């Protein structure tokens, strides 16, 4: 499924689209001098993609905290929390799927690095079941991944650079899509910048930055002068999520604005020189030694849950009237069709459940089924039944309830295999091949498929037999259901339909 968000217009006046799903797989680098419109570009991207994907913003200047009021982002003031607390906050934000803004305003450069590294580490180290797709936007990325050592300690630099490298190099498999913005490419660590496949290059003046930007966009060196002529909000785009050839575009308007707007000229106050002298050169106030006031850190989990509730209140869904049994059955059938369409994709058997669930939720919303989308545990049970070829109506049958009870004796990832074999046995179909069993389990290993059958047989749920021709028959204990003889070495595709 493709979700295209509109970033603005091309120089020819056509809408400039960004493929959000492609962006999640390929990452984005934004470059432009101060005042070129980088923050405006990031704000436009975040606002347009907010309904579709979870977001987090590493915000060194507090420019993006206004997203919390409009789109429900949880604003975390890093100054009020320890590094360990921020790491836990990053983990919980992914688990509970809450969009966040990490506000680093008020911290010195070293503490900004340390706290950003801790928060990114929490996003990165979360358990596999919570690897949901997420946009991770880092503004002023040269502060967190500097090309050369600065005034900060080596330890802080290593922590921050390591977290940024993990985000850009290893984050894709964990669902993290890095979007980094920098004023100068020459100041950004090359191993971080090199992982981006999409580029938006804005106005820049230094020869070294123009030459590097031209190289990234595949332009000739003599064309690099064009970057000096770009206006505020104009960018050159290239990448699989944007355009296969360099494309000029102008970023569209945003619904929110930063707290600190662009400086404007204003007249000086009409004050006499004597008044100014008295005010400016007045004696300083006396020094008072007061113990620093310790502010109790609020519980981050409570903040996360409150932010999630606030986000739901911001975008309330209209109350639906009471539906009839026929309408409810029709909705369940539509939900089953959505799930079958996802499982029909060639790589569906090998994708983590978190990614499958994200796509399932988006497709259900597109189909107008947002009110009946199940939670993650219910989706796991649906996935188990769907891989066995069972619909919602079949699963409510008393016989299949008994089969489900037996399947619950097995680990969760094996239940789908048992249900698939049970269906084949009940219908009298040939025993699924090792390839079909491996696919239902989410593996390419035939040996693992055979070990699965052995384990299920050891639990007393099935009995496996081989006849003289090498074909396998599986009988379900007590139910006396038995599959027809099937070739264990047959191609998985021949019996793969059992898993759909």
Secondary structure by P-SEA (a helix, b strand, c coil): cbbbbbccccccccbbbbcaaaaacbbbbbbbcccccaaaaaaaaaaaaccccccccccccccccccccccbbbbbccccccaaaaaaaaaaaaaabbbbbbccccccaaaaaaaaaaaaaaaaacccccccbbbbbbcccccccccccccccaaaaaaaaaaaaaaaaccccccbbbbbbbcccccccaaaaaaccbbbbcccccaaaaaaaaaaaccccccccccccccccbbbbbcccccccbbbbbbbbbccccccccbbbbbcccccaaaaaaaaaccccccccccccccccccaaaaaaaaaaaaaaaccccccccccaaaaaaaaaaaaaaaaaaaaccccccccaaaaaaaaaaaaaaaccccccccaaaaaaaaaaaaacccccccccaaaaaaaaaaacccccaaaaaaaaaaaaaaccccccaaaaaaaaccccaaaaaaaaaaaaaaccbbbbbccccbbbbbbcccccccccccccccccccccccc
